[in-house]
Amino acid sequence: MIGMTSIEDRLRDALAARAETVRDEGPPPPLPGHPSGHAPRAGRGWRAPVAVAAAIVTVVAGVTLATRTPAEEGPAAHPTLPATPANEGQQPSGLPDNRLRPTLPPIPAGEISPAVEEVWPDAVHRVPDRAPGGQAFDVSVFVDEDTLVGRGMVKARPRTIWSYDLDSRTFTEIAPMTMPGVMNAALAYGEGTLAWSTFHEGAVEIWAVPLTGGTPRRVTTFEAVLIDDTFRGIRLDIAAGQVVWSQEKGGVHRAPLTGGKPETVPGSEMYELLEWPWARSTSEAPGRLLDLRTGEPGELGPEGMTCGVVWCVDAREAVRRDGTGRRELPGLPSLSVPFTMSVVLLDQRLDDGRATVALQELESGRTGLLGFAPTRAGDRAMPTLHVQDDLLWFRQGTETLIINYKGMNR
Amino acid sequence: MTGKAPHPETLTPGDELARLYQAHRLELVRLAVLLLGDRETAEDAVQDVFARLHGKPAHVLTLPYIRTCVLNASRSLLRRRAVALRRTEPALEAVASAEMDALLGESRQEMLTALSRLPQRQREVLVLRYYLDLSDAEIARVTRIRQSTVRSTAARAPARLQRELG
C-alpha cells in the first residue's frame, strides 16, 4: 500500500483483529420495534423510494489508498457536439451490501461476470482524477462520445467547470463556478448549454453557461420546496429552448433558456421530471409516464416495481413497462439506481463466500463485474461508486473510471 | 425465465431499516466496539440507534447516516462513562482484559490501548480510516467535521499514536 508506514499497518491489523473478536453469529437478534425483526423475505417487492431523487448516489463506502498525484493537463479545443440532456439529484444513499439476504441463492464462483472493461470496452474510460491546478475532477456528463464535462472541486466545493477530451487527454476550462450554494449534483447538458442549480437564502436559482465557455448567467429563480426543513434539490434538464425541472413534491416547471419566469407545464402537477420529454407520476406507484410535449399519459408499469422510462426493477427481476423482456437478475439490486433506470447495480454473493458488485445494462441484459465487496474484516473496501443518470464513476488510484451508459450498446 | 408470483407491496421504510439492520448490524457493532472498547456497550449502542431510527423516512436510512448515529451514540456513552469514572476510579483503563490479551496478542493490545488514550476525534478518524477504509470525504460526512480537519487529524494522529507506544 503506497504511503503506508508501519504504525499504520500495525493499527490496521490491530483494529481488524479487535473487530474480528465480535464474531459473525449468523442472523442478528430481532430488530427492536420492527414487526418482523428481519429484512423483507425473498419474493417481497422492492422499490426505491420515489421521494429519493437519486441521480448521484454513493453506493459502496470505501477508499482508494494510493496517494494522489495531481495531473496537469494543457488546454484543448472546445467540444461542440450536443448530446442528450443530463439530469440531477442530490440524495446520497449508502448501501454496501456485503452481507446479502440469506434467501438469495449464491452464484457459483466460476460464473462471475467478466470485468466491465471487457464487457463494454467502448463505454469504459479512464480519466485523470485531477483537473489543472490540482482540483479534484468530479464527472458530470458526456457532451459527445469523446468529451466529458465535470466540475473541478477544491476542498469539496466546486470551483471551475472543465471539459475533458478523451482523445487528446486534455482539459479545457469552460467557466468559473463561484456563485454561492451550488448544489452537489451533476451538471445538466442540452442544446449546447450546461445548467445547474444553487440553493441560497431559501431560493433556488438555475444557472447556465454555453459549452463553448463564458460567464455563467442566472436563468430563473424560484422558491425552494423544503421537506423536513431540508432542500433536496431539483431534477434539471435542458430541452426545447428551456430549462425544465421538478422539485420533490412534484410539478414540472420550465423557463426559457434565455431567462424568464418559471411556469408549470400544464397537467404536470402530480409528476416529477424523469428524462425529457418524460415525467413520472408521484401519486401512484410505480409512476405513470406523462409526455410533457403532448400531455399524453403513458404506461403505468408493473405494480411494486421501480420504473424509469422503459425498464422496471424489483428485488428479483427486470421487465419493461409494457411487460416484455422479463428476466431474473443475477443478484440483489441496490436501492441506488439511476433515475432513468438504464442500468442496475447488483450485489452478488458467491458460493465461495466472496461478494461482488456488478452492473447490468438492462436493454441488453449484459452484466459486468465492478469489483469484490469486502466480506471479512481487513478486506479492502470498494471505492465510492457515483451512480448518475448518464454515467457511473469511481476513483481508482490517480484515475477516475467512468462507465458511459450510452456507450454500452455500441 | 420462469414465471413469477405477482409483485407484492412496496418496500416500506420499516422494511428498509430491517434490511439495513440485517445487512450491517455486525459491521456497526464492530465499529462501536472499536470506538467504545467493550462489546456489551457496543451492542447496546447499536440496538439503541436502530430503535431510534423507527419512523424515520426511507431517504435518511442510509449506511453513512446510521454510522453517524452509531458514532454519536458512542460519543454520548463515552461522555457519560467519563463522568462516571471521574466519580469512581479515575485511573481505570478502558479495555484490557486477560481474555482479550490472549485473543489479540500483546502487540495488538498495546496498540489498542495507545489508541484509547488518543483524543476522541483522533481516535474516531483513525478507526474510520483504518478499519472502515473510508475516504476523507466520507469520514467528514460521518463525523460531521470539515474534510480539512479530517486530513490534518489523520496526519497528526499516527505520530501521536507512535509516541503513546513509546
Interface residues (C-beta under 8 A of the other chain):
Chain A: T5 I7 E8 R10 L11 R12 D13 A14 L15 A16 A17 R18 A19 E20 T21 V22 D24 P27 P28 L31 P32 G33 H34 P35 S36 G37 H38 A39 P40 G43 R44 G45 W46 R47 P49 A51 V52 T58 A61 G62 V63 T64 L65 Q91 P92 S93 G94 L95 P96 D97 N98 R99 L100 R101 K155 A156 D228 R232 A285 P302 E303 G304 M305 D314 R316 E317 R326 R327 E328 L335 P374 A377 R380 A381 T384
Chain B: M1 T2 K4 A5 P6 H7 P8 E9 T10 L11 P13 G14 D15 E16 L17 A18 R19 L20 Y21 Q22 A23 H24 R25 L26 E27 V29 R30 L31 V33 L34 R39 A42 Q47 F50 A51 H54 P57 A58 H59 T62 L63 P64 Y65 M100 L103 L104 G105 S107 R108 Q109 M111 L112 L115 L126 V127 R129 Y130 Y131 L132 D133 L134 S135 A137 E138 A140 Q147 S148 P158 L161 Q162 L165
